[in-house]
Amino acid sequence: MSKVIINREIVENRWTRVIADAEGGVSVPSEGAILVPYQYWLANREALAGREVAVCFAPDDEPESLPVDANTFSMIACDFPAFTDGRGFSIGRLLRVRYGFTGELRAVGDVFKDTLNYLARCGFTAFDVRADKDINEAIKGIDDFTEFYQSSVDVPNPLFLRRPVAA
Amino acid sequence: MYIYDDYDQKIVDQRVAQYRDQTRRYLAGELTDEEFRPLRLQNGLYIQRHAPMLRVAIPYGHLRSAQVRKLAELARKYDKGYVHFTTRQNVQYNWPALENVPEMLAELATVQMHGIQTSGACIRNTTSDQFAGVAHDEIVDPRPWCEIIRQWSTFHPEFAHLPRKFKIAVNGAVEDRAAVLVHDVGINVKLNEAGEVGFEIFVGGGLGRTPMIGDLIKPWLEPKHLLTYLNAVLRVYNRYGRRDNKYKARIKILVKALTPEVFAAKVEQEWAFEKDGVQTLTEAEIARNHRFFTAPAYETLPVEDAAFTAAKAEHPAFARWVERNVFAHKVAGYAAVTFSLKKTGVPPGDATDAQLEDVANLADRFSFGEVRVSHGQNLILADVKQSELFALWEEAKRIGFATPNIGLLTDLICCPGGDFCALANAKSIPVAQAIQERFDDLDYLFDLGEIDMNMSGCINACGHHHVGNIGILGVDKNNAEYYQITLGGRQGADAKIGKVIGPSFAQDEMPDVMSKIIDVFVAHREGDERFIDVFDRIGAEPFKAKVYEGKPIRKEKADV
């Protein structure tokens, strides 16, 4: 079983990620916890009822379209097909701040050391680091920066509300 | 000037450590070219034609003399003894070794400088009026707002990987010297009738392949909402800006596709969630940033210094320099001085390490130890006593920065072009030099008056050719370098994109072409009319007729 980072720990990945094939077909294993594309879940909600299921947002999926409370899911993932596609940062932030999602928020796809700090600050708590990258090295990237100017999910108050200011 | 505290310093130091590690892993083969590229770009490191190029941020164009000395030292230690100042208030090293960049950044961090977000698909260095805080026509000092934006945009986690680069400019004066209409977001800081500060927000301006003038989407924004509103603008862009085609990825394409009204409505909708939220600026934070931009210890001086007036009468060359290179200050008895980096024979915007050290010393002696960089690629000492202008002029002459050509034809804006830049289709520096040589007669240059000439070596338009009264664009035709002319462009509050006049010219034709354009202007000029006013009155036809006189009519697809 592969490893993932969850809440700053490297643990076994218990979710099987299901990805659409080139023709858009999705083949779901018969048992176990499954992470499926959000659009697939939307179209197959009834068939998936009763399964332990998590959804994975693609960059052009809209969290606004979620028909249920986000906390219906214990885990939600966002796919980063390329780390330079920053749409998932906004999706993560919206899920946390606007839709109040409190469960595991996982980054999947092109995830490696140099993206973890930004991801963590946008509310991601789990990182499915690319298989060809060293996960033990990657986890250190979470703390590349320990001080920040802006409001973020992990430290909501911007620096100007935290900085002691001489009168 | 803004001075770092422990928080600011820690952020920059952690960046140095992060980048050192990224460089190490790249050199060890743990990061591929493709992975390293966006990471190094966000630190200002390009791989150029001959060597890497490191772009260092000069937030809103402000430098202390110690920082200027550090730039000089790095030019000597790690480069070929000179730097290049760009149109975006940045400075570039053209020849650093990739292995040395972490060390250069570590040295820069010791003087509160860095290369953060000077390139890449992120929010870039915020730019402003080089005369901010001293300009006689200033309404509101834009610098505290620039600094607030600088902090908000630095390592903003949600906007680290935008569809494309994103540039913000802030202006607070009557005359717009920050070119706000050709930025992704342009901000005019205003006062209302009650004397309250507010912002006018434009989006979707920009040059490059598809030049556009920005649209006003928010006529009045209260200061406390600045960051929540910008967050909303950026979120709409980050989510809905095109990512399938990098030539259609700038915010201007999204704004035009949606229409400015629909874009503005989407921003309002997004902003409704953010407004009055935690990023709402507090009075204390606004005041804290203003405290860094208070006036230096000015003396009480007469409006006109008698010795200065006498020196102008006695030394015509000094008077000429004052006319062109000295800008009216809001404090009586003071002036802002522009050092021209456009001497004929020198690449526009370049300065040597020795010149930089001289400038640092002059800043300490004459101008409270501060130096500024303009988007016209010149350096400024902003607070010089009139009584000391003559002495400063003699020093400026000595170091080669006293060419009295600010705003004139030879003060041209010019990108590094094909001599340095891997993107360029054509050289720009030799063309600039040939034109400068053609118009080297200062009396003639003065008679011609204000003409903005801007040149870019490729369609990316780093030389802002679209907004030059005369614009020159290097184009590639069958692997040969040609130059296309645009006329009628201008920057400022009535910014306008120039129009291509016809087929392009070979490099050796350019000085003659320029002479013909100037001849048409002179022939039609009434009194002291400016070039751009003559152009508006007579249109492009007389220029076309002269420039293409006797040339075979050939069709060519315009590149713009």
Boltz contact constraints between the chains, C-beta under 6 A:
constraints:
  - contact:
      token1: [A, 84]
      token2: [B, 38]
      max_distance: 6.0
  - contact:
      token1: [A, 84]
      token2: [B, 161]
      max_distance: 6.0
  - contact:
      token1: [A, 86]
      token2: [B, 161]
      max_distance: 6.0
  - contact:
      token1: [A, 86]
      token2: [B, 162]
      max_distance: 6.0
  - contact:
      token1: [A, 86]
      token2: [B, 238]
      max_distance: 6.0
  - contact:
      token1: [A, 87]
      token2: [B, 239]
      max_distance: 6.0
  - contact:
      token1: [A, 89]
      token2: [B, 158]
      max_distance: 6.0
  - contact:
      token1: [A, 90]
      token2: [B, 158]
      max_distance: 6.0
  - contact:
      token1: [A, 90]
      token2: [B, 235]
      max_distance: 6.0
  - contact:
      token1: [A, 90]
      token2: [B, 238]
      max_distance: 6.0
  - contact:
      token1: [A, 90]
      token2: [B, 239]
      max_distance: 6.0
  - contact:
      token1: [A, 93]
      token2: [B, 158]
      max_distance: 6.0
  - contact:
      token1: [A, 114]
      token2: [B, 39]
      max_distance: 6.0
  - contact:
      token1: [A, 118]
      token2: [B, 157]
      max_distance: 6.0
  - contact:
      token1: [A, 118]
      token2: [B, 160]
      max_distance: 6.0
  - contact:
      token1: [A, 121]
      token2: [B, 157]
      max_distance: 6.0
  - contact:
      token1: [A, 122]
      token2: [B, 157]
      max_distance: 6.0
  - contact:
      token1: [A, 122]
      token2: [B, 158]
      max_distance: 6.0
  - contact:
      token1: [A, 144]
      token2: [B, 18]
      max_distance: 6.0
  - contact:
      token1: [A, 145]
      token2: [B, 14]
      max_distance: 6.0
  - contact:
      token1: [A, 147]
      token2: [B, 7]
      max_distance: 6.0
  - contact:
      token1: [A, 147]
      token2: [B, 10]
      max_distance: 6.0
  - contact:
      token1: [A, 147]
      token2: [B, 11]
      max_distance: 6.0
  - contact:
      token1: [A, 149]
      token2: [B, 151]
      max_distance: 6.0
  - contact:
      token1: [A, 149]
      token2: [B, 154]
      max_distance: 6.0
  - contact:
      token1: [A, 150]
      token2: [B, 152]
      max_distance: 6.0
  - contact:
      token1: [A, 150]
      token2: [B, 156]
      max_distance: 6.0
  - contact:
      token1: [A, 151]
      token2: [B, 278]
      max_distance: 6.0
  - contact:
      token1: [A, 151]
      token2: [B, 279]
      max_distance: 6.0
  - contact:
      token1: [A, 152]
      token2: [B, 157]
      max_distance: 6.0
  - contact:
      token1: [A, 156]
      token2: [B, 278]
      max_distance: 6.0
  - contact:
      token1: [A, 158]
      token2: [B, 279]
      max_distance: 6.0
  - contact:
      token1: [A, 159]
      token2: [B, 7]
      max_distance: 6.0
  - contact:
      token1: [A, 160]
      token2: [B, 285]
      max_distance: 6.0
  - contact:
      token1: [A, 165]
      token2: [B, 284]
      max_distance: 6.0
  - contact:
      token1: [A, 165]
      token2: [B, 288]
      max_distance: 6.0
